[in-house]
Amino acid sequence: MIWKNLLVGLALLLSTTISQARADSDGSRVIQGGGTTYVTGGSGTPPAPVITKLGFHWRDGEGKFECLALGSSELAGKPGSGNFDTNVMYVTGKIVSAEIKGPQAKLTGIATVTGLGAGNNVPFTAVAEAGGPGARLTLTVSGLVFDEVIIEGAIKF
């Protein structure tokens, strides 16, 4: 009897979580975003500025995630150091689950990563807040955490 009650409770909990991510008029919830971000605190020692080109979407139980991190080929403070012309990391993968809780969406998936944290079938998590410039996204992949702020573009859900 206890196991039956636990299973019923678990089923109710799972259906509540799923309903949070599926609620639009056509029966699905869309989570999407794209644009340019900067990584707060930069990367490396001493820290060098990093921008990213970010794009993701989730709908009907599936989605894709892309994040290209660009650094400068010149040292910070040197002429040309504001040109983000070097691919330092690329994360491309499949979103396997999404959950919306209040003002944040949590996306989890599996990616191929090149550059920093390179590997195949690497788990990632992206926690995003809705909004335009100033909205945040925290990407955790390959044991690295990147706190990103949208400077152009938007995140919607």
SEROSE-988714 format. One record per residue (C-alpha): residue number from 1; x, y, z. Coordinates in nm, 4 decimals, m for minus. Layout:
residues N
+-----+----------+----------+----------+
:  nr :        u :        v :        w :
+-----+----------+----------+----------+
: NUM :        X :        Y :        Z :
...
+-----+----------+----------+----------+
***
This chain:
residues 157
+-----+----------+----------+----------+
:  nr :        u :        v :        w :
+-----+----------+----------+----------+
:   1 :   0.0000 :   0.0000 :   0.0000 :
:   2 :   0.2832 :   0.2382 :   0.0859 :
:   3 :   0.4530 :   0.1650 :  m0.2495 :
:   4 :   0.1284 :   0.2290 :  m0.4351 :
:   5 :   0.0857 :   0.5670 :  m0.2627 :
:   6 :   0.4488 :   0.6558 :  m0.3392 :
:   7 :   0.4041 :   0.5667 :  m0.7071 :
:   8 :   0.0839 :   0.7712 :  m0.7323 :
:   9 :   0.2596 :   1.0657 :  m0.5643 :
:  10 :   0.5571 :   1.0352 :  m0.7998 :
:  11 :   0.3254 :   1.0240 :  m1.1030 :
:  12 :   0.1488 :   1.3394 :  m0.9842 :
:  13 :   0.4815 :   1.5151 :  m0.9271 :
:  14 :   0.6078 :   1.4220 :  m1.2741 :
:  15 :   0.2860 :   1.5327 :  m1.4428 :
:  16 :   0.3060 :   1.8679 :  m1.2617 :
:  17 :   0.6640 :   1.9218 :  m1.3801 :
:  18 :   0.5710 :   1.8307 :  m1.7380 :
:  19 :   0.2745 :   2.0661 :  m1.7355 :
:  20 :   0.5032 :   2.3516 :  m1.6348 :
:  21 :   0.6942 :   2.3073 :  m1.9610 :
:  22 :   0.3873 :   2.2493 :  m2.1838 :
:  23 :   0.1202 :   2.5176 :  m2.1660 :
:  24 :   0.0754 :   2.7193 :  m2.4911 :
:  25 :  m0.2466 :   2.7312 :  m2.6937 :
:  26 :  m0.1167 :   2.4694 :  m2.9380 :
:  27 :  m0.0285 :   2.2334 :  m2.6518 :
:  28 :   0.3431 :   2.3034 :  m2.6344 :
:  29 :   0.5634 :   2.5465 :  m2.4505 :
:  30 :   0.8429 :   2.7130 :  m2.6465 :
:  31 :   1.1706 :   2.8111 :  m2.4859 :
:  32 :   1.4055 :   2.9965 :  m2.7186 :
:  33 :   1.6864 :   3.2441 :  m2.7176 :
:  34 :   1.9657 :   3.3862 :  m2.9209 :
:  35 :   2.2097 :   3.6671 :  m2.9490 :
:  36 :   2.5428 :   3.7896 :  m2.8272 :
:  37 :   2.6546 :   3.7621 :  m2.4648 :
:  38 :   2.9601 :   3.8504 :  m2.2641 :
:  39 :   3.1022 :   3.6112 :  m2.0076 :
:  40 :   3.1244 :   3.7905 :  m1.6730 :
:  41 :   3.4786 :   3.7853 :  m1.5391 :
:  42 :   3.6162 :   3.6694 :  m1.8732 :
:  43 :   3.8272 :   3.3560 :  m1.8922 :
:  44 :   4.1808 :   3.2574 :  m1.7997 :
:  45 :   4.4527 :   3.4135 :  m1.5846 :
:  46 :   4.4744 :   3.7048 :  m1.6116 :
:  47 :   4.1115 :   3.7168 :  m1.7218 :
:  48 :   4.0584 :   3.7940 :  m2.0890 :
:  49 :   3.7242 :   3.9151 :  m2.2263 :
:  50 :   3.5037 :   3.6563 :  m2.3967 :
:  51 :   3.1845 :   3.7019 :  m2.5966 :
:  52 :   2.9534 :   3.4278 :  m2.7170 :
:  53 :   2.7126 :   3.3777 :  m3.0016 :
:  54 :   2.4255 :   3.1832 :  m2.8513 :
:  55 :   2.1182 :   3.0144 :  m2.9950 :
:  56 :   1.8763 :   2.7559 :  m2.8531 :
:  57 :   1.5192 :   2.6365 :  m2.8867 :
:  58 :   1.2928 :   2.3796 :  m2.7186 :
:  59 :   0.9472 :   2.2712 :  m2.8323 :
:  60 :   0.7422 :   1.9534 :  m2.8243 :
:  61 :   0.9968 :   1.7661 :  m2.6145 :
:  62 :   1.3029 :   1.8360 :  m2.8274 :
:  63 :   1.5523 :   2.1091 :  m2.8918 :
:  64 :   1.8986 :   2.2216 :  m2.9927 :
:  65 :   2.1636 :   2.4300 :  m2.8181 :
:  66 :   2.4542 :   2.6190 :  m2.9786 :
:  67 :   2.7134 :   2.8400 :  m2.8104 :
:  68 :   3.0273 :   2.9702 :  m2.9818 :
:  69 :   3.2743 :   3.1435 :  m2.7456 :
:  70 :   3.5087 :   3.3944 :  m2.9025 :
:  71 :   3.8193 :   3.5523 :  m2.7548 :
:  72 :   4.0758 :   3.7907 :  m2.8934 :
:  73 :   4.3971 :   3.6810 :  m3.0583 :
:  74 :   4.5616 :   3.9806 :  m2.8867 :
:  75 :   4.6278 :   4.0220 :  m2.5142 :
:  76 :   4.3883 :   4.2440 :  m2.3195 :
:  77 :   4.4919 :   4.6077 :  m2.3435 :
:  78 :   4.6882 :   4.5598 :  m2.6658 :
:  79 :   4.5744 :   4.7073 :  m2.9995 :
:  80 :   4.3193 :   4.4710 :  m3.1532 :
:  81 :   4.2268 :   4.3127 :  m2.8209 :
:  82 :   3.8652 :   4.4206 :  m2.8754 :
:  83 :   3.8405 :   4.2048 :  m3.1868 :
:  84 :   3.6827 :   3.8734 :  m3.0928 :
:  85 :   3.8357 :   3.6641 :  m3.3693 :
:  86 :   3.9415 :   3.3370 :  m3.2044 :
:  87 :   3.7157 :   3.0366 :  m3.1460 :
:  88 :   3.7964 :   2.9319 :  m2.7885 :
:  89 :   3.5021 :   2.6953 :  m2.7309 :
:  90 :   3.2058 :   2.5603 :  m2.9217 :
:  91 :   2.9164 :   2.3725 :  m2.7608 :
:  92 :   2.6641 :   2.2102 :  m2.9946 :
:  93 :   2.4088 :   1.9624 :  m2.8766 :
:  94 :   2.0658 :   1.8265 :  m2.8161 :
:  95 :   1.8434 :   1.9502 :  m2.5357 :
:  96 :   1.6864 :   1.6442 :  m2.3717 :
:  97 :   1.4765 :   1.8140 :  m2.1032 :
:  98 :   1.3463 :   2.1555 :  m2.0112 :
:  99 :   1.1774 :   2.2894 :  m1.7023 :
: 100 :   1.0346 :   2.6317 :  m1.6269 :
: 101 :   1.0249 :   2.7446 :  m1.2659 :
: 102 :   0.9131 :   3.1004 :  m1.2143 :
: 103 :   1.1431 :   3.3418 :  m1.3980 :
: 104 :   1.3963 :   3.0756 :  m1.5030 :
: 105 :   1.4131 :   2.7935 :  m1.7561 :
: 106 :   1.6520 :   2.5038 :  m1.7023 :
: 107 :   1.7708 :   2.3173 :  m2.0103 :
: 108 :   1.9732 :   1.9965 :  m1.9892 :
: 109 :   2.1304 :   1.8022 :  m2.2684 :
: 110 :   2.4239 :   1.6283 :  m2.4289 :
: 111 :   2.6763 :   1.8139 :  m2.6458 :
: 112 :   2.9889 :   1.7933 :  m2.8507 :
: 113 :   3.2401 :   2.0454 :  m2.7180 :
: 114 :   3.5492 :   2.1742 :  m2.8980 :
: 115 :   3.8199 :   2.3976 :  m2.7550 :
: 116 :   3.7971 :   2.4459 :  m2.3774 :
: 117 :   3.6452 :   2.1343 :  m2.2170 :
: 118 :   3.6533 :   1.9389 :  m2.5446 :
: 119 :   3.4677 :   1.6095 :  m2.5582 :
: 120 :   3.1817 :   1.4106 :  m2.7066 :
: 121 :   2.8526 :   1.3278 :  m2.5338 :
: 122 :   2.9265 :   1.5878 :  m2.2669 :
: 123 :   2.6334 :   1.6700 :  m2.0353 :
: 124 :   2.5415 :   2.0372 :  m2.0091 :
: 125 :   2.2958 :   2.2518 :  m1.8176 :
: 126 :   2.1853 :   2.6011 :  m1.9126 :
: 127 :   1.9772 :   2.8076 :  m1.6716 :
: 128 :   1.8244 :   3.1095 :  m1.8450 :
: 129 :   1.6113 :   3.4016 :  m1.7416 :
: 130 :   1.3670 :   3.5591 :  m1.9848 :
: 131 :   1.4438 :   3.9003 :  m2.1255 :
: 132 :   1.6529 :   4.1069 :  m2.3610 :
: 133 :   1.9826 :   4.2828 :  m2.2935 :
: 134 :   2.0802 :   4.2251 :  m1.9318 :
: 135 :   1.9122 :   3.8834 :  m1.9047 :
: 136 :   2.1428 :   3.6081 :  m1.7798 :
: 137 :   2.2256 :   3.2548 :  m1.8819 :
: 138 :   2.4530 :   3.0254 :  m1.6818 :
: 139 :   2.6067 :   2.7436 :  m1.8855 :
: 140 :   2.7652 :   2.4505 :  m1.7021 :
: 141 :   2.9597 :   2.2103 :  m1.9238 :
: 142 :   3.2791 :   2.0027 :  m1.8920 :
: 143 :   3.3137 :   2.1059 :  m1.5268 :
: 144 :   3.3222 :   2.4734 :  m1.6301 :
: 145 :   3.0654 :   2.7383 :  m1.5382 :
: 146 :   3.0033 :   3.0426 :  m1.7590 :
: 147 :   2.7886 :   3.3290 :  m1.6299 :
: 148 :   2.6706 :   3.5058 :  m1.9444 :
: 149 :   2.4788 :   3.8316 :  m1.9877 :
: 150 :   2.2816 :   3.9055 :  m2.3051 :
: 151 :   2.4031 :   4.2259 :  m2.4729 :
: 152 :   2.2114 :   4.1760 :  m2.7998 :
: 153 :   1.9174 :   3.9414 :  m2.8497 :
: 154 :   1.6627 :   3.7871 :  m2.6164 :
: 155 :   1.5487 :   3.4797 :  m2.4256 :
: 156 :   1.1769 :   3.3975 :  m2.4309 :
: 157 :   0.9490 :   3.1408 :  m2.2693 :
+-----+----------+----------+----------+
***
